[in-house]
């Protein structure tokens, strides 16, 4: 069987990471996987041994997601978008997939809808038509315009067989962030969380002597948190060691400035592939509340403080942070008005605490998704052969 997976990361790298984890599990299952990515390449995410098709990269110009720029920061042109569409359609026609996984769309990535609609139209004319599935995270951005929500439902009904929600309904359900879930309920499937953590081997084993591990994903949205933590580290002194993992999206000048300003107790380095291992032995994690980092926290069960990214009306991380706090899995702090003194105080009360109850959430979503996709694609193929 052949699988075509489409993913577009715009600011952070979580979308690409989740999709790459699923792609790896599909490959293990014997599927010929073709991963199409339209974002700026992220070396820290493992796509080795996968067949990767890189479209001309685009990304969000800033945290408002109001406009797109190319790899060097120039506004995207209609010619660039036209080339991307042609390349995407050509890839699909050459691969002739048995299953297709579209990450986020039509629940997001509206600025790229033209290439995705062309892709869907092409695939629907393929004979036999492949299994068509959308893949979304646990929580969506709230407050979208009613016409955008209606458009999403229409696309789901027209183009997709299923909507995979990478969540455990014991943690949160789709209707809490998407108001018309009832209209597509028959197509919604919960996969469990997609995490690279092996809960049997990577459970938290740290204590108060471990370092404070600061992370904000692989994107560029964590600079304020990094700076705040450096200031808090001055207050905690040499008795507490810190490690700040900086996303690749932070430019070289900002990275150098951060290193120069850091006290001796702080190690500052780029994000690392062994982040789960660092998490398992830290004394305390301080992070934003992005999907992938949160799933690592839930899997590892380490003491945690989350400071959600909530610029420009973003609600997704805020909702996730509140849920983590409700369940006793982390303490949530808002970065607006958060002083180094307050952060240092909270750190001293939480570092080395006994690991919280993991609530039994399913975190095998990548493997589960791969198995489910294979089963559904086989059923679809049998049905196609049987005819009407």
C-alpha positions as a printed NumPy array, in Angstrom:
array([[  0.   ,   0.   ,   0.   ],
       [  1.039,   3.585,  -0.623],
       [  0.291,   6.54 ,   1.641],
       [  0.42 ,  10.255,   0.841],
       [  0.745,  12.49 ,   3.911],
       [  0.472,  16.279,   3.537],
       [  1.642,  18.638,   6.279],
       [  2.245,  22.386,   6.415],
       [  3.831,  23.964,   9.491],
       [  3.718,  27.759,   9.557],
       [  5.168,  28.966,  12.884],
       [  5.949,  26.085,  15.223],
       [  6.989,  22.589,  14.235],
       [  4.406,  20.468,  16.037],
       [  2.356,  19.659,  12.942],
       [  5.406,  18.278,  11.148],
       [  6.545,  16.321,  14.196],
       [  3.181,  14.584,  14.647],
       [  2.932,  13.709,  10.976],
       [  6.5  ,  12.402,  10.859],
       [  5.801,  10.123,  13.833],
       [  2.735,   8.701,  12.077],
       [  4.711,   8.315,   8.835],
       [  7.381,   6.301,  10.661],
       [  4.756,   3.947,  12.117],
       [  3.175,   3.481,   8.69 ],
       [  6.591,   2.665,   7.27 ],
       [  7.157,   0.061,   9.998],
       [  3.813,  -1.476,   8.977],
       [  5.171,  -1.973,   5.463],
       [  3.49 ,   1.007,   3.79 ],
       [  5.27 ,   2.951,   1.042],
       [  5.075,   6.402,   2.647],
       [  5.319,   9.696,   0.761],
       [  5.511,  12.727,   3.05 ],
       [  4.734,  16.064,   1.403],
       [  5.831,  19.053,   3.465],
       [  5.323,  22.685,   2.593],
       [  7.148,  24.37 ,   5.465],
       [ 10.746,  25.371,   6.054],
       [ 12.857,  22.213,   6.621],
       [ 13.418,  21.285,  10.294],
       [ 16.615,  19.226,  10.708],
       [ 15.831,  18.248,  14.304],
       [ 12.723,  16.293,  13.21 ],
       [ 13.617,  12.808,  12.056],
       [ 12.396,  12.091,   8.536],
       [ 15.285,   9.777,   7.641],
       [ 14.337,   6.805,   5.485],
       [ 11.058,   8.464,   4.491],
       [ 10.354,   9.591,   0.942],
       [  9.982,  13.334,   1.473],
       [  8.596,  15.68 ,  -1.174],
       [  9.495,  19.275,  -0.305],
       [  7.247,  21.938,  -1.804],
       [  8.578,  25.481,  -2.11 ],
       [  8.556,  26.481,   1.58 ],
       [  6.193,  29.063,   3.02 ],
       [  5.695,  30.159,   6.615],
       [  3.688,  32.648,   8.652],
       [  5.072,  36.17 ,   8.588],
       [  4.357,  36.516,  12.319],
       [  2.271,  35.109,  15.162],
       [ -0.943,  36.614,  13.778],
       [ -0.867,  34.142,  10.84 ],
       [ -2.382,  36.915,   8.714],
       [  0.088,  36.599,   5.851],
       [  2.574,  34.148,   4.389],
       [  6.195,  34.627,   3.388],
       [  8.673,  32.432,   1.561],
       [ 11.813,  30.841,   2.973],
       [ 13.737,  34.137,   2.918],
       [ 10.918,  36.227,   4.377],
       [  9.499,  37.777,   1.205],
       [  5.696,  37.868,   0.694],
       [  4.474,  34.858,  -1.263],
       [  3.513,  35.494,  -4.858],
       [  0.722,  34.014,  -6.921],
       [  3.377,  32.393,  -9.127],
       [  4.893,  30.614,  -6.133],
       [  1.503,  29.335,  -5.003],
       [  0.69 ,  28.214,  -8.543],
       [  3.951,  26.25 ,  -8.728],
       [  3.217,  24.633,  -5.368],
       [ -0.235,  23.562,  -6.535],
       [  1.131,  22.039,  -9.729],
       [  3.893,  20.242,  -7.836],
       [  1.464,  18.87 ,  -5.25 ],
       [ -0.945,  17.552,  -7.883],
       [  1.936,  16.026,  -9.851],
       [  3.207,  14.218,  -6.748],
       [ -0.243,  12.749,  -6.083],
       [ -0.615,  11.603,  -9.685],
       [  2.78 ,   9.874,  -9.587],
       [  2.275,   8.231,  -6.19 ],
       [ -1.32 ,   6.998,  -6.807],
       [ -1.92 ,   6.539,  -3.054],
       [ -4.23 ,   4.057,  -1.356],
       [ -4.608,   6.394,   1.629],
       [ -4.237,  10.138,   2.089],
       [ -3.741,  12.007,   5.367],
       [ -4.198,  15.789,   5.284],
       [ -2.822,  17.39 ,   8.433],
       [ -5.094,  20.179,   9.811],
       [ -7.034,  21.133,   6.653],
       [ -9.936,  21.932,   6.403],
       [ -9.896,  22.921,  10.103],
       [ -7.026,  25.299,   9.376],
       [ -4.513,  26.246,   6.672],
       [ -7.215,  28.197,   4.831],
       [ -4.561,  30.318,   3.106],
       [ -3.469,  27.148,   1.311],
       [ -6.96 ,  25.943,   0.428],
       [ -6.472,  26.365,  -3.329],
       [ -3.685,  23.789,  -3.55 ],
       [ -5.562,  21.454,  -1.199],
       [ -8.806,  21.687,  -3.139],
       [ -6.911,  20.895,  -6.339],
       [ -5.33 ,  17.933,  -4.576],
       [ -8.701,  16.649,  -3.332],
       [-10.272,  17.033,  -6.758],
       [ -7.411,  15.113,  -8.367],
       [ -7.603,  12.302,  -5.815],
       [-11.369,  11.995,  -6.144],
       [-10.92 ,  11.296,  -9.849],
       [ -8.375,   8.577,  -9.124],
       [ -9.709,   5.063,  -9.685],
       [-10.069,   3.578,  -7.195],
       [-10.4  ,   6.67 ,  -5.028],
       [ -8.035,   6.544,  -2.036],
       [ -9.111,   6.662,   1.589],
       [ -9.322,  10.4  ,   2.435],
       [ -8.628,  11.406,   6.031],
       [ -7.969,  14.637,   7.915],
       [ -5.686,  14.677,  10.943],
       [ -6.134,  17.295,  13.7  ],
       [ -4.805,  17.856,  17.204],
       [ -6.8  ,  17.761,  20.422],
       [ -7.828,  21.44 ,  20.591],
       [ -8.628,  23.887,  17.802],
       [ -8.501,  27.66 ,  17.778],
       [-11.779,  29.061,  19.107],
       [-13.587,  32.175,  17.909],
       [-13.563,  31.524,  14.188],
       [-16.137,  33.28 ,  12.041],
       [-19.371,  31.293,  11.488],
       [-18.856,  31.24 ,   7.725],
       [-15.4  ,  29.695,   8.199],
       [-16.839,  27.003,  10.459],
       [-19.586,  26.299,   7.92 ],
       [-17.002,  26.06 ,   5.149],
       [-15.023,  23.533,   7.215],
       [-18.075,  21.306,   7.664],
       [-18.844,  21.484,   3.947],
       [-15.309,  20.401,   3.024],
       [-15.408,  17.515,   5.512],
       [-18.705,  16.312,   4.09 ],
       [-17.59 ,  16.624,   0.467],
       [-14.01 ,  15.391,   0.496],
       [-13.237,  13.33 ,   3.6  ],
       [-14.08 ,   9.85 ,   4.832],
       [-12.894,  10.432,   8.396],
       [-11.528,  13.063,  10.782],
       [ -8.838,  11.718,  13.101],
       [ -8.582,  13.636,  16.377],
       [ -5.239,  13.035,  18.057],
       [ -6.583,  13.099,  21.591],
       [ -8.015,  10.985,  24.367],
       [-11.634,  11.994,  25.048],
       [-10.901,  11.595,  28.764],
       [ -8.681,  14.67 ,  28.389],
       [-10.834,  16.729,  26.013],
       [-13.333,  16.248,  23.193],
       [-13.568,  18.035,  19.869],
       [-16.905,  19.724,  20.625],
       [-15.177,  21.846,  23.289],
       [-13.284,  23.786,  20.596],
       [-15.314,  23.13 ,  17.43 ],
       [-18.945,  24.138,  17.783],
       [-20.319,  22.094,  14.872],
       [-18.823,  18.764,  15.863],
       [-22.314,  17.22 ,  15.95 ],
       [-22.62 ,  17.782,  12.174],
       [-19.583,  15.594,  11.459],
       [-19.797,  13.242,  14.455],
       [-20.112,  10.108,  12.317],
       [-16.703,  10.788,  10.776],
       [-14.81 ,  11.667,  13.988],
       [-12.371,   9.084,  15.363],
       [-10.196,   9.579,  18.472],
       [ -6.721,   8.071,  18.082],
       [ -5.156,   8.775,  21.45 ],
       [ -2.335,  11.293,  21.751],
       [  0.567,  11.175,  19.312],
       [  3.767,  11.197,  21.348],
       [  7.291,   9.924,  20.828],
       [  7.566,   9.054,  24.528],
       [  7.878,   5.378,  25.421],
       [  6.001,   5.452,  28.722],
       [  7.522,   2.182,  29.852],
       [ 11.085,   3.4  ,  29.455],
       [ 10.836,   7.171,  29.748],
       [  8.778,   7.726,  32.896],
       [ 10.041,  10.532,  35.106],
       [ 12.849,   9.512,  37.422],
       [ 14.167,  12.908,  38.444],
       [ 14.199,  14.74 ,  41.777],
       [ 14.867,  18.203,  43.205],
       [ 18.549,  17.945,  42.217],
       [ 17.648,  17.777,  38.531],
       [ 17.853,  20.766,  36.243],
       [ 15.033,  23.091,  35.294],
       [ 14.379,  22.265,  31.644],
       [ 12.916,  25.113,  29.589],
       [ 11.43 ,  24.53 ,  26.142],
       [  9.069,  26.192,  23.706],
       [  8.906,  23.757,  20.822],
       [ 10.876,  24.111,  17.643],
       [  9.481,  27.425,  16.415],
       [ 10.238,  31.081,  17.072],
       [  7.481,  31.888,  19.555],
       [  9.366,  31.282,  22.803],
       [ 11.724,  34.261,  23.036],
       [  9.816,  36.008,  25.832],
       [  9.744,  32.81 ,  27.875],
       [ 13.49 ,  32.237,  27.379],
       [ 14.29 ,  35.747,  28.545],
       [ 11.991,  35.511,  31.547],
       [ 13.622,  32.246,  32.615],
       [ 17.12 ,  33.746,  32.354],
       [ 16.027,  36.53 ,  34.69 ],
       [ 14.448,  34.056,  37.108],
       [ 17.652,  31.984,  37.071],
       [ 19.582,  34.955,  38.475],
       [ 17.237,  34.891,  41.448],
       [ 17.446,  31.142,  42.098],
       [ 21.253,  31.289,  42.152],
       [ 23.77 ,  28.521,  41.604],
       [ 21.798,  26.002,  43.662],
       [ 19.505,  25.301,  40.682],
       [ 20.827,  24.34 ,  37.258],
       [ 18.934,  25.386,  34.151],
       [ 18.869,  24.192,  30.545],
       [ 17.038,  26.29 ,  27.949],
       [ 16.344,  24.594,  24.62 ],
       [ 15.856,  27.229,  21.935],
       [ 13.682,  26.655,  18.866],
       [ 15.366,  26.808,  15.471],
       [ 13.122,  29.711,  14.459],
       [ 14.988,  32.161,  16.709],
       [ 17.51 ,  34.051,  14.603],
       [ 21.248,  33.87 ,  15.261],
       [ 21.495,  37.377,  16.721],
       [ 18.717,  36.739,  19.245],
       [ 20.257,  33.382,  20.163],
       [ 23.681,  34.964,  20.751],
       [ 22.143,  37.778,  22.795],
       [ 20.303,  35.287,  24.964],
       [ 23.505,  33.343,  25.629],
       [ 25.421,  36.488,  26.545],
       [ 22.751,  37.571,  29.015],
       [ 22.391,  34.183,  30.722],
       [ 23.877,  33.648,  34.212],
       [ 26.457,  30.854,  34.751],
       [ 23.8  ,  28.45 ,  36.07 ],
       [ 22.056,  28.376,  32.665],
       [ 22.963,  26.265,  29.637],
       [ 21.432,  27.587,  26.415],
       [ 21.439,  25.37 ,  23.343],
       [ 19.302,  24.529,  20.304],
       [ 16.434,  22.034,  20.628],
       [ 17.654,  18.449,  20.837],
       [ 16.337,  15.171,  19.516],
       [ 16.864,  13.589,  22.937],
       [ 14.378,  15.971,  24.566],
       [ 12.301,  13.065,  26.01 ],
       [ 15.38 ,  11.715,  27.812],
       [ 16.171,  15.161,  29.234],
       [ 12.571,  15.513,  30.346],
       [ 12.624,  12.16 ,  32.13 ],
       [ 15.484,  13.205,  34.383],
       [ 14.803,  16.907,  34.956],
       [ 13.779,  18.379,  38.282],
       [ 11.111,  20.553,  36.658],
       [  9.866,  21.35 ,  33.163],
       [  8.914,  24.889,  32.147],
       [  7.334,  25.094,  28.721],
       [  4.606,  26.538,  26.617],
       [  1.505,  24.381,  26.172],
       [  1.901,  23.234,  22.592],
       [  0.541,  19.818,  21.677],
       [  3.772,  17.859,  21.377],
       [  5.433,  19.232,  24.504],
       [  2.246,  18.682,  26.482],
       [  1.974,  15.089,  25.309],
       [  5.561,  14.515,  26.391],
       [  4.672,  15.925,  29.823],
       [  1.595,  13.705,  30.126],
       [  3.585,  10.657,  29.036],
       [  6.618,  11.331,  31.204],
       [  4.706,  12.576,  34.29 ],
       [  7.358,  15.059,  35.377],
       [  6.688,  18.133,  37.552],
       [  5.712,  20.945,  35.215],
       [  4.889,  24.619,  34.816],
       [  3.216,  25.639,  31.567],
       [  3.18 ,  29.208,  30.23 ],
       [  0.837,  29.073,  27.202],
       [  1.443,  31.044,  24.04 ],
       [ -1.567,  33.349,  23.777],
       [ -0.459,  36.217,  21.534],
       [ -2.879,  37.716,  19.005],
       [ -5.939,  36.03 ,  20.492],
       [ -4.551,  32.471,  20.333],
       [ -6.732,  30.194,  22.482],
       [ -5.457,  26.683,  21.756],
       [ -2.53 ,  26.59 ,  24.197],
       [ -4.487,  28.507,  26.811],
       [ -7.281,  25.914,  26.73 ],
       [ -4.782,  23.071,  26.963],
       [ -2.921,  24.679,  29.865],
       [ -6.158,  25.174,  31.787],
       [ -7.075,  21.534,  31.278],
       [ -3.652,  20.382,  32.495],
       [ -4.062,  22.478,  35.629],
       [ -7.6  ,  21.179,  36.228],
       [ -6.24 ,  17.627,  36.181],
       [ -3.318,  18.454,  38.465],
       [ -0.76 ,  17.693,  35.753],
       [  0.898,  21.128,  35.703],
       [  0.686,  24.631,  37.104],
       [ -0.42 ,  27.174,  34.531],
       [  0.95 ,  30.731,  34.494],
       [  0.132,  33.549,  32.064],
       [  3.188,  35.319,  30.7  ],
       [  1.48 ,  38.715,  30.752],
       [  2.488,  40.287,  34.053],
       [  4.567,  37.281,  35.127],
       [  7.634,  38.616,  36.927],
       [ 10.957,  36.791,  37.366],
       [ 10.345,  36.953,  41.116],
       [  6.985,  35.192,  40.824],
       [  8.386,  32.541,  38.508],
       [ 11.349,  31.873,  40.812],
       [  8.954,  31.5  ,  43.739],
       [  6.781,  28.954,  41.925],
       [  9.837,  27.005,  40.784],
       [ 11.03 ,  26.55 ,  44.358],
       [  7.65 ,  25.108,  45.364],
       [  7.353,  22.683,  42.448],
       [ 10.843,  21.424,  41.618],
       [ 11.228,  17.733,  42.353],
       [  7.597,  17.166,  43.314],
       [  6.238,  13.641,  43.1  ],
       [  5.11 ,  12.889,  39.57 ],
       [  1.376,  13.521,  39.077],
       [ -1.118,  10.837,  38.176],
       [ -1.081,  10.366,  34.393],
       [ -4.835,   9.709,  34.367],
       [ -4.375,   6.699,  32.082],
       [ -4.482,   8.775,  28.895],
       [ -3.694,   6.906,  25.694],
       [ -0.41 ,   8.123,  24.205],
       [  0.046,   5.497,  21.494],
       [ -1.714,   7.595,  18.863],
       [  0.945,   7.289,  16.151],
       [  0.959,   3.486,  16.166],
       [ -2.82 ,   3.34 ,  16.549],
       [ -3.316,   5.733,  13.64 ],
       [ -1.012,   3.741,  11.369],
       [ -2.795,   0.471,  12.142],
       [ -6.232,   2.041,  11.717],
       [ -5.309,   3.664,   8.387],
       [ -4.049,   0.348,   7.018],
       [ -7.225,  -1.452,   8.079],
       [ -9.492,   1.225,   6.616],
       [ -7.541,   1.391,   3.356],
       [ -7.826,  -2.395,   2.942],
       [-11.577,  -2.244,   3.534],
       [-11.931,   0.583,   1.022],
       [ -9.965,  -1.403,  -1.57 ],
       [-12.128,  -4.495,  -1.063],
       [-15.276,  -2.402,  -1.377],
       [-13.99 ,  -0.81 ,  -4.569],
       [-13.29 ,  -4.196,  -6.138],
       [-16.74 ,  -5.448,  -5.154],
       [-18.323,  -2.541,  -6.996],
       [-21.722,  -0.969,  -6.343]])
